[in-house]
């Protein structure tokens, strides 16, 4: 099987993250990458071919068939095999350090989304929201809009926080006027007969009437629901946006005594037993 070196390096978080791995870790990462390619190329089983999307009941029936829950953060579980040793963080880590060393599973997706928002002429608050909207899934996936808004609230504008928090609810509701359709990917993840919970519905109705509605809506519009291997985005593209719109604490994220410092430390140290 031929190997696209650029795609392989991108799959583990980019060249900076690749450079931090030792020989054994690089070999493990390559093996996991090749296994994923083989699995992706395998033909779907007959049952999956007959019906494209699972039901909510079928997804619930799978809960007791896996060693980890679906909502566990990416840093805390391996998709296949074992987790790998993480590179150490700097003494005073900045946001870019987390992108290089901890946001490996989400960085390609959010950078592609932010790149799309930038090309579409979105304001910097929305571009930054696109860049940050899913990275908290390294910590936890459940209600990631709320968790992500909490993680970034001390460091970005109120509107960017609003966009991050409420993109989660808006993504379940089409808005053709503004260019958003319900993605097929959600029929696979949540089930073809899924109905949003009452709190999601109530949140959507509130945000739909809000003066800032268009900010989280533009996150969903510029979001990408499938990674495009033909697009390669460099984090350097966003350093000016980050510099103008992200309040980096001088002590380093996780050490500034903010109400969310513990969340950054959890991202830094996911192997800590307690």
C-alpha positions in Angstrom: 0.0 0.0 0.0 1.4 3.4 -1.0 1.7 6.0 1.8 1.0 9.7 1.4 3.6 11.1 3.7 1.8 14.5 3.9 -1.5 12.9 4.8 0.1 10.6 7.4 1.8 13.5 9.1 -1.3 15.6 9.0 -3.3 12.7 10.6 -1.2 12.9 13.8 -1.3 16.7 14.2 1.2 18.1 11.7 5.0 18.2 11.3 5.7 19.7 14.7 3.8 16.9 16.5 5.5 14.3 14.3 9.0 15.7 15.2 8.3 15.2 18.9 7.7 11.5 18.5 10.4 8.9 19.1 11.1 6.1 16.5 8.8 3.6 18.3 6.0 6.1 18.6 6.3 7.0 14.9 6.1 3.3 14.0 3.0 2.9 16.1 1.4 5.9 14.6 2.2 4.6 11.1 0.7 1.2 11.9 -2.5 2.9 13.2 -2.7 5.1 10.1 -2.4 2.1 7.7 -4.9 0.1 9.7 -7.4 3.0 9.4 -6.8 3.2 5.6 -7.5 -0.5 5.3 -10.6 -0.3 7.3 -11.8 2.7 5.4 -11.2 0.9 2.1 -13.0 -2.3 3.1 -16.4 -2.8 1.6 -19.4 -2.2 3.9 -21.1 -5.4 5.2 -24.4 -6.3 3.5 -26.5 -5.0 6.4 -24.9 -1.6 6.2 -25.4 -1.5 2.4 -29.1 -2.3 2.8 -29.7 0.6 5.2 -27.3 3.6 5.2 -28.0 4.9 8.7 -28.5 3.2 12.1 -31.5 4.0 14.3 -31.2 5.5 17.8 -32.2 2.1 19.3 -29.4 0.4 17.4 -26.8 2.9 18.6 -28.0 2.5 22.2 -27.7 -1.3 21.9 -24.0 -0.8 21.2 -23.2 0.9 24.5 -22.3 -2.3 26.3 -20.2 -3.6 23.5 -17.3 -1.2 23.9 -14.7 -0.5 26.6 -15.2 3.3 26.5 -18.2 5.5 26.2 -18.9 7.5 23.0 -18.5 10.8 24.8 -15.0 10.2 26.1 -12.4 12.8 25.0 -9.9 12.0 22.2 -6.9 12.3 24.5 -8.2 9.7 26.9 -8.9 6.8 24.5 -7.4 5.2 21.4 -9.5 4.5 18.4 -7.5 1.3 17.9 -4.9 -0.4 20.0 -3.3 1.5 22.9 -2.8 5.2 23.5 0.6 6.7 22.9 3.0 8.7 25.1 2.4 12.4 24.7 5.1 15.0 24.2 5.8 17.3 27.2 4.3 20.7 27.2 6.3 23.9 27.6 6.5 25.5 31.1 4.2 28.4 30.0 2.1 26.8 27.3 0.3 29.0 24.7 -2.7 28.2 22.6 -0.5 27.3 19.7 1.4 24.7 21.8 -1.9 22.9 22.5 -2.6 22.8 18.8 0.8 21.3 18.2 0.9 18.9 21.1 -2.6 18.1 22.3 -5.3 18.9 19.7 -4.0 16.2 17.4 -7.4 14.6 16.7 -9.3 17.8 16.1 -6.7 20.3 14.7 -7.1 19.4 11.1 -10.8 19.6 11.2 -11.0 23.0 12.9 -8.2 24.5 10.8 -10.0 23.5 7.7 -13.2 25.1 9.1 -11.4 28.3 10.0 -9.7 28.3 6.6 -13.1 28.1 4.9 -14.5 30.9 7.1 -11.5 33.1 6.2 -12.0 32.4 2.5 -15.7 33.3 2.8 -14.8 36.7 4.3 -16.1 36.0 7.8 -15.1 38.5 10.6 -12.2 37.5 12.8 -14.5 36.6 15.8 -16.2 34.0 13.6 -12.9 32.7 12.1 -11.5 32.3 15.7 -14.7 30.5 16.8 -14.4 28.1 13.8 -10.7 27.5 14.8 -11.7 26.7 18.4 -15.2 25.2 18.2 -14.4 21.5 18.5 -11.0 21.3 20.1 -12.5 20.7 23.6 -13.5 17.3 22.2 -9.9 16.3 23.1 -11.2 16.5 26.7 -14.9 15.6 26.4 -17.4 15.3 23.6 -20.8 15.5 25.4 -22.2 19.0 25.2 -18.9 20.2 23.7 -20.4 23.5 22.7 -20.9 24.4 26.3 -17.6 22.9 27.5 -15.7 24.7 24.7 -17.3 28.0 25.5 -16.3 27.6 29.1 -12.7 26.6 28.2 -12.2 29.8 26.2 -14.4 32.3 28.0 -11.6 34.0 29.9 -9.5 34.6 26.8 -11.8 35.6 23.9 -14.6 38.0 23.1 -18.2 37.5 24.3 -19.4 37.0 20.8 -16.8 34.3 20.0 -17.8 32.5 23.2 -21.5 32.8 22.1 -20.6 31.3 18.7 -18.7 28.4 20.2 -21.4 27.6 22.8 -24.4 27.6 20.6 -23.1 26.1 17.4 -23.8 22.8 19.0 -27.6 23.4 19.2 -27.8 25.1 15.8 -26.2 22.3 13.9 -29.4 20.1 14.4 -31.6 22.7 12.6 -31.4 23.5 8.9 -31.2 27.1 7.8 -31.3 27.1 3.9 -31.5 30.9 3.8 -28.0 31.1 5.4 -26.6 28.1 3.6 -26.9 25.3 6.2 -28.4 21.9 5.6 -28.6 19.0 8.1 -25.5 16.8 7.5 -25.8 13.1 6.6 -23.0 12.5 9.0 -25.3 13.2 11.9 -27.7 10.5 10.7 -24.8 8.1 11.2 -23.7 9.4 14.5 -27.0 10.0 16.2 -29.4 7.7 14.3 -31.7 8.4 11.4 -34.7 8.9 13.7 -32.9 11.1 16.2 -34.8 14.1 17.8 -32.8 16.7 19.7 -33.4 16.8 23.5 -35.7 19.4 24.9 -32.9 21.6 26.2 -31.3 21.6 22.7 -34.7 22.6 21.2 -35.1 25.4 23.8 -31.6 26.6 23.2 -32.1 26.8 19.5 -35.3 28.8 19.9 -33.5 31.3 22.2 -30.5 31.7 19.9 -32.7 32.0 16.8 -34.1 35.2 18.3 -30.8 36.5 19.6 -29.1 39.5 18.0 -25.9 37.4 17.6 -27.6 34.4 16.0 -25.6 34.7 12.8 -22.3 34.1 14.6 -22.9 30.5 15.8 -24.9 29.9 12.5 -21.8 30.9 10.5 -19.8 28.4 12.5 -22.1 25.6 11.3 -22.1 26.9 7.8 -18.3 27.0 7.6 -17.9 23.8 9.5 -16.7 20.8 7.5 -18.4 17.5 8.2 -15.8 15.4 6.5 -12.0 15.9 6.4 -10.8 16.9 3.0 -7.4 15.2 2.4 -6.7 17.5 -0.6 -6.7 20.6 1.7 -3.6 21.3 3.8 -3.9 24.2 6.2 -0.9 25.5 8.3 -1.6 26.9 11.8 0.6 29.9 10.9 -2.2 31.1 8.7 -4.1 32.0 12.0 -1.3 33.4 14.2 -2.3 37.0 13.5 -6.0 36.2 14.2 -5.0 34.5 17.5 -2.6 37.3 18.4 -5.4 40.0 18.0 -8.2 38.0 19.5 -6.9 35.6 22.1 -5.7 36.9 25.5 -2.7 34.6 26.2 -2.0 34.6 30.0 1.7 35.4 30.8 1.8 32.5 33.3 0.7 30.0 30.6 -2.6 28.3 30.0 -3.4 26.2 33.0 -1.3 28.3 35.5 -3.1 31.6 35.4 -5.6 30.8 38.3 -8.5 31.3 36.0 -11.8 29.3 36.7 -10.9 27.0 33.8 -7.1 26.5 34.5 -7.9 22.9 35.6 -9.4 22.1 32.2 -6.1 23.2 30.5 -4.1 21.1 33.0 -6.4 18.1 32.3 -5.5 18.5 28.6 -1.8 18.7 29.5 -1.8 15.7 31.8 -4.4 13.1 30.6 -2.3 10.3 32.0 -2.5 11.6 35.6 -4.2 8.8 37.7 -6.1 11.3 39.9 
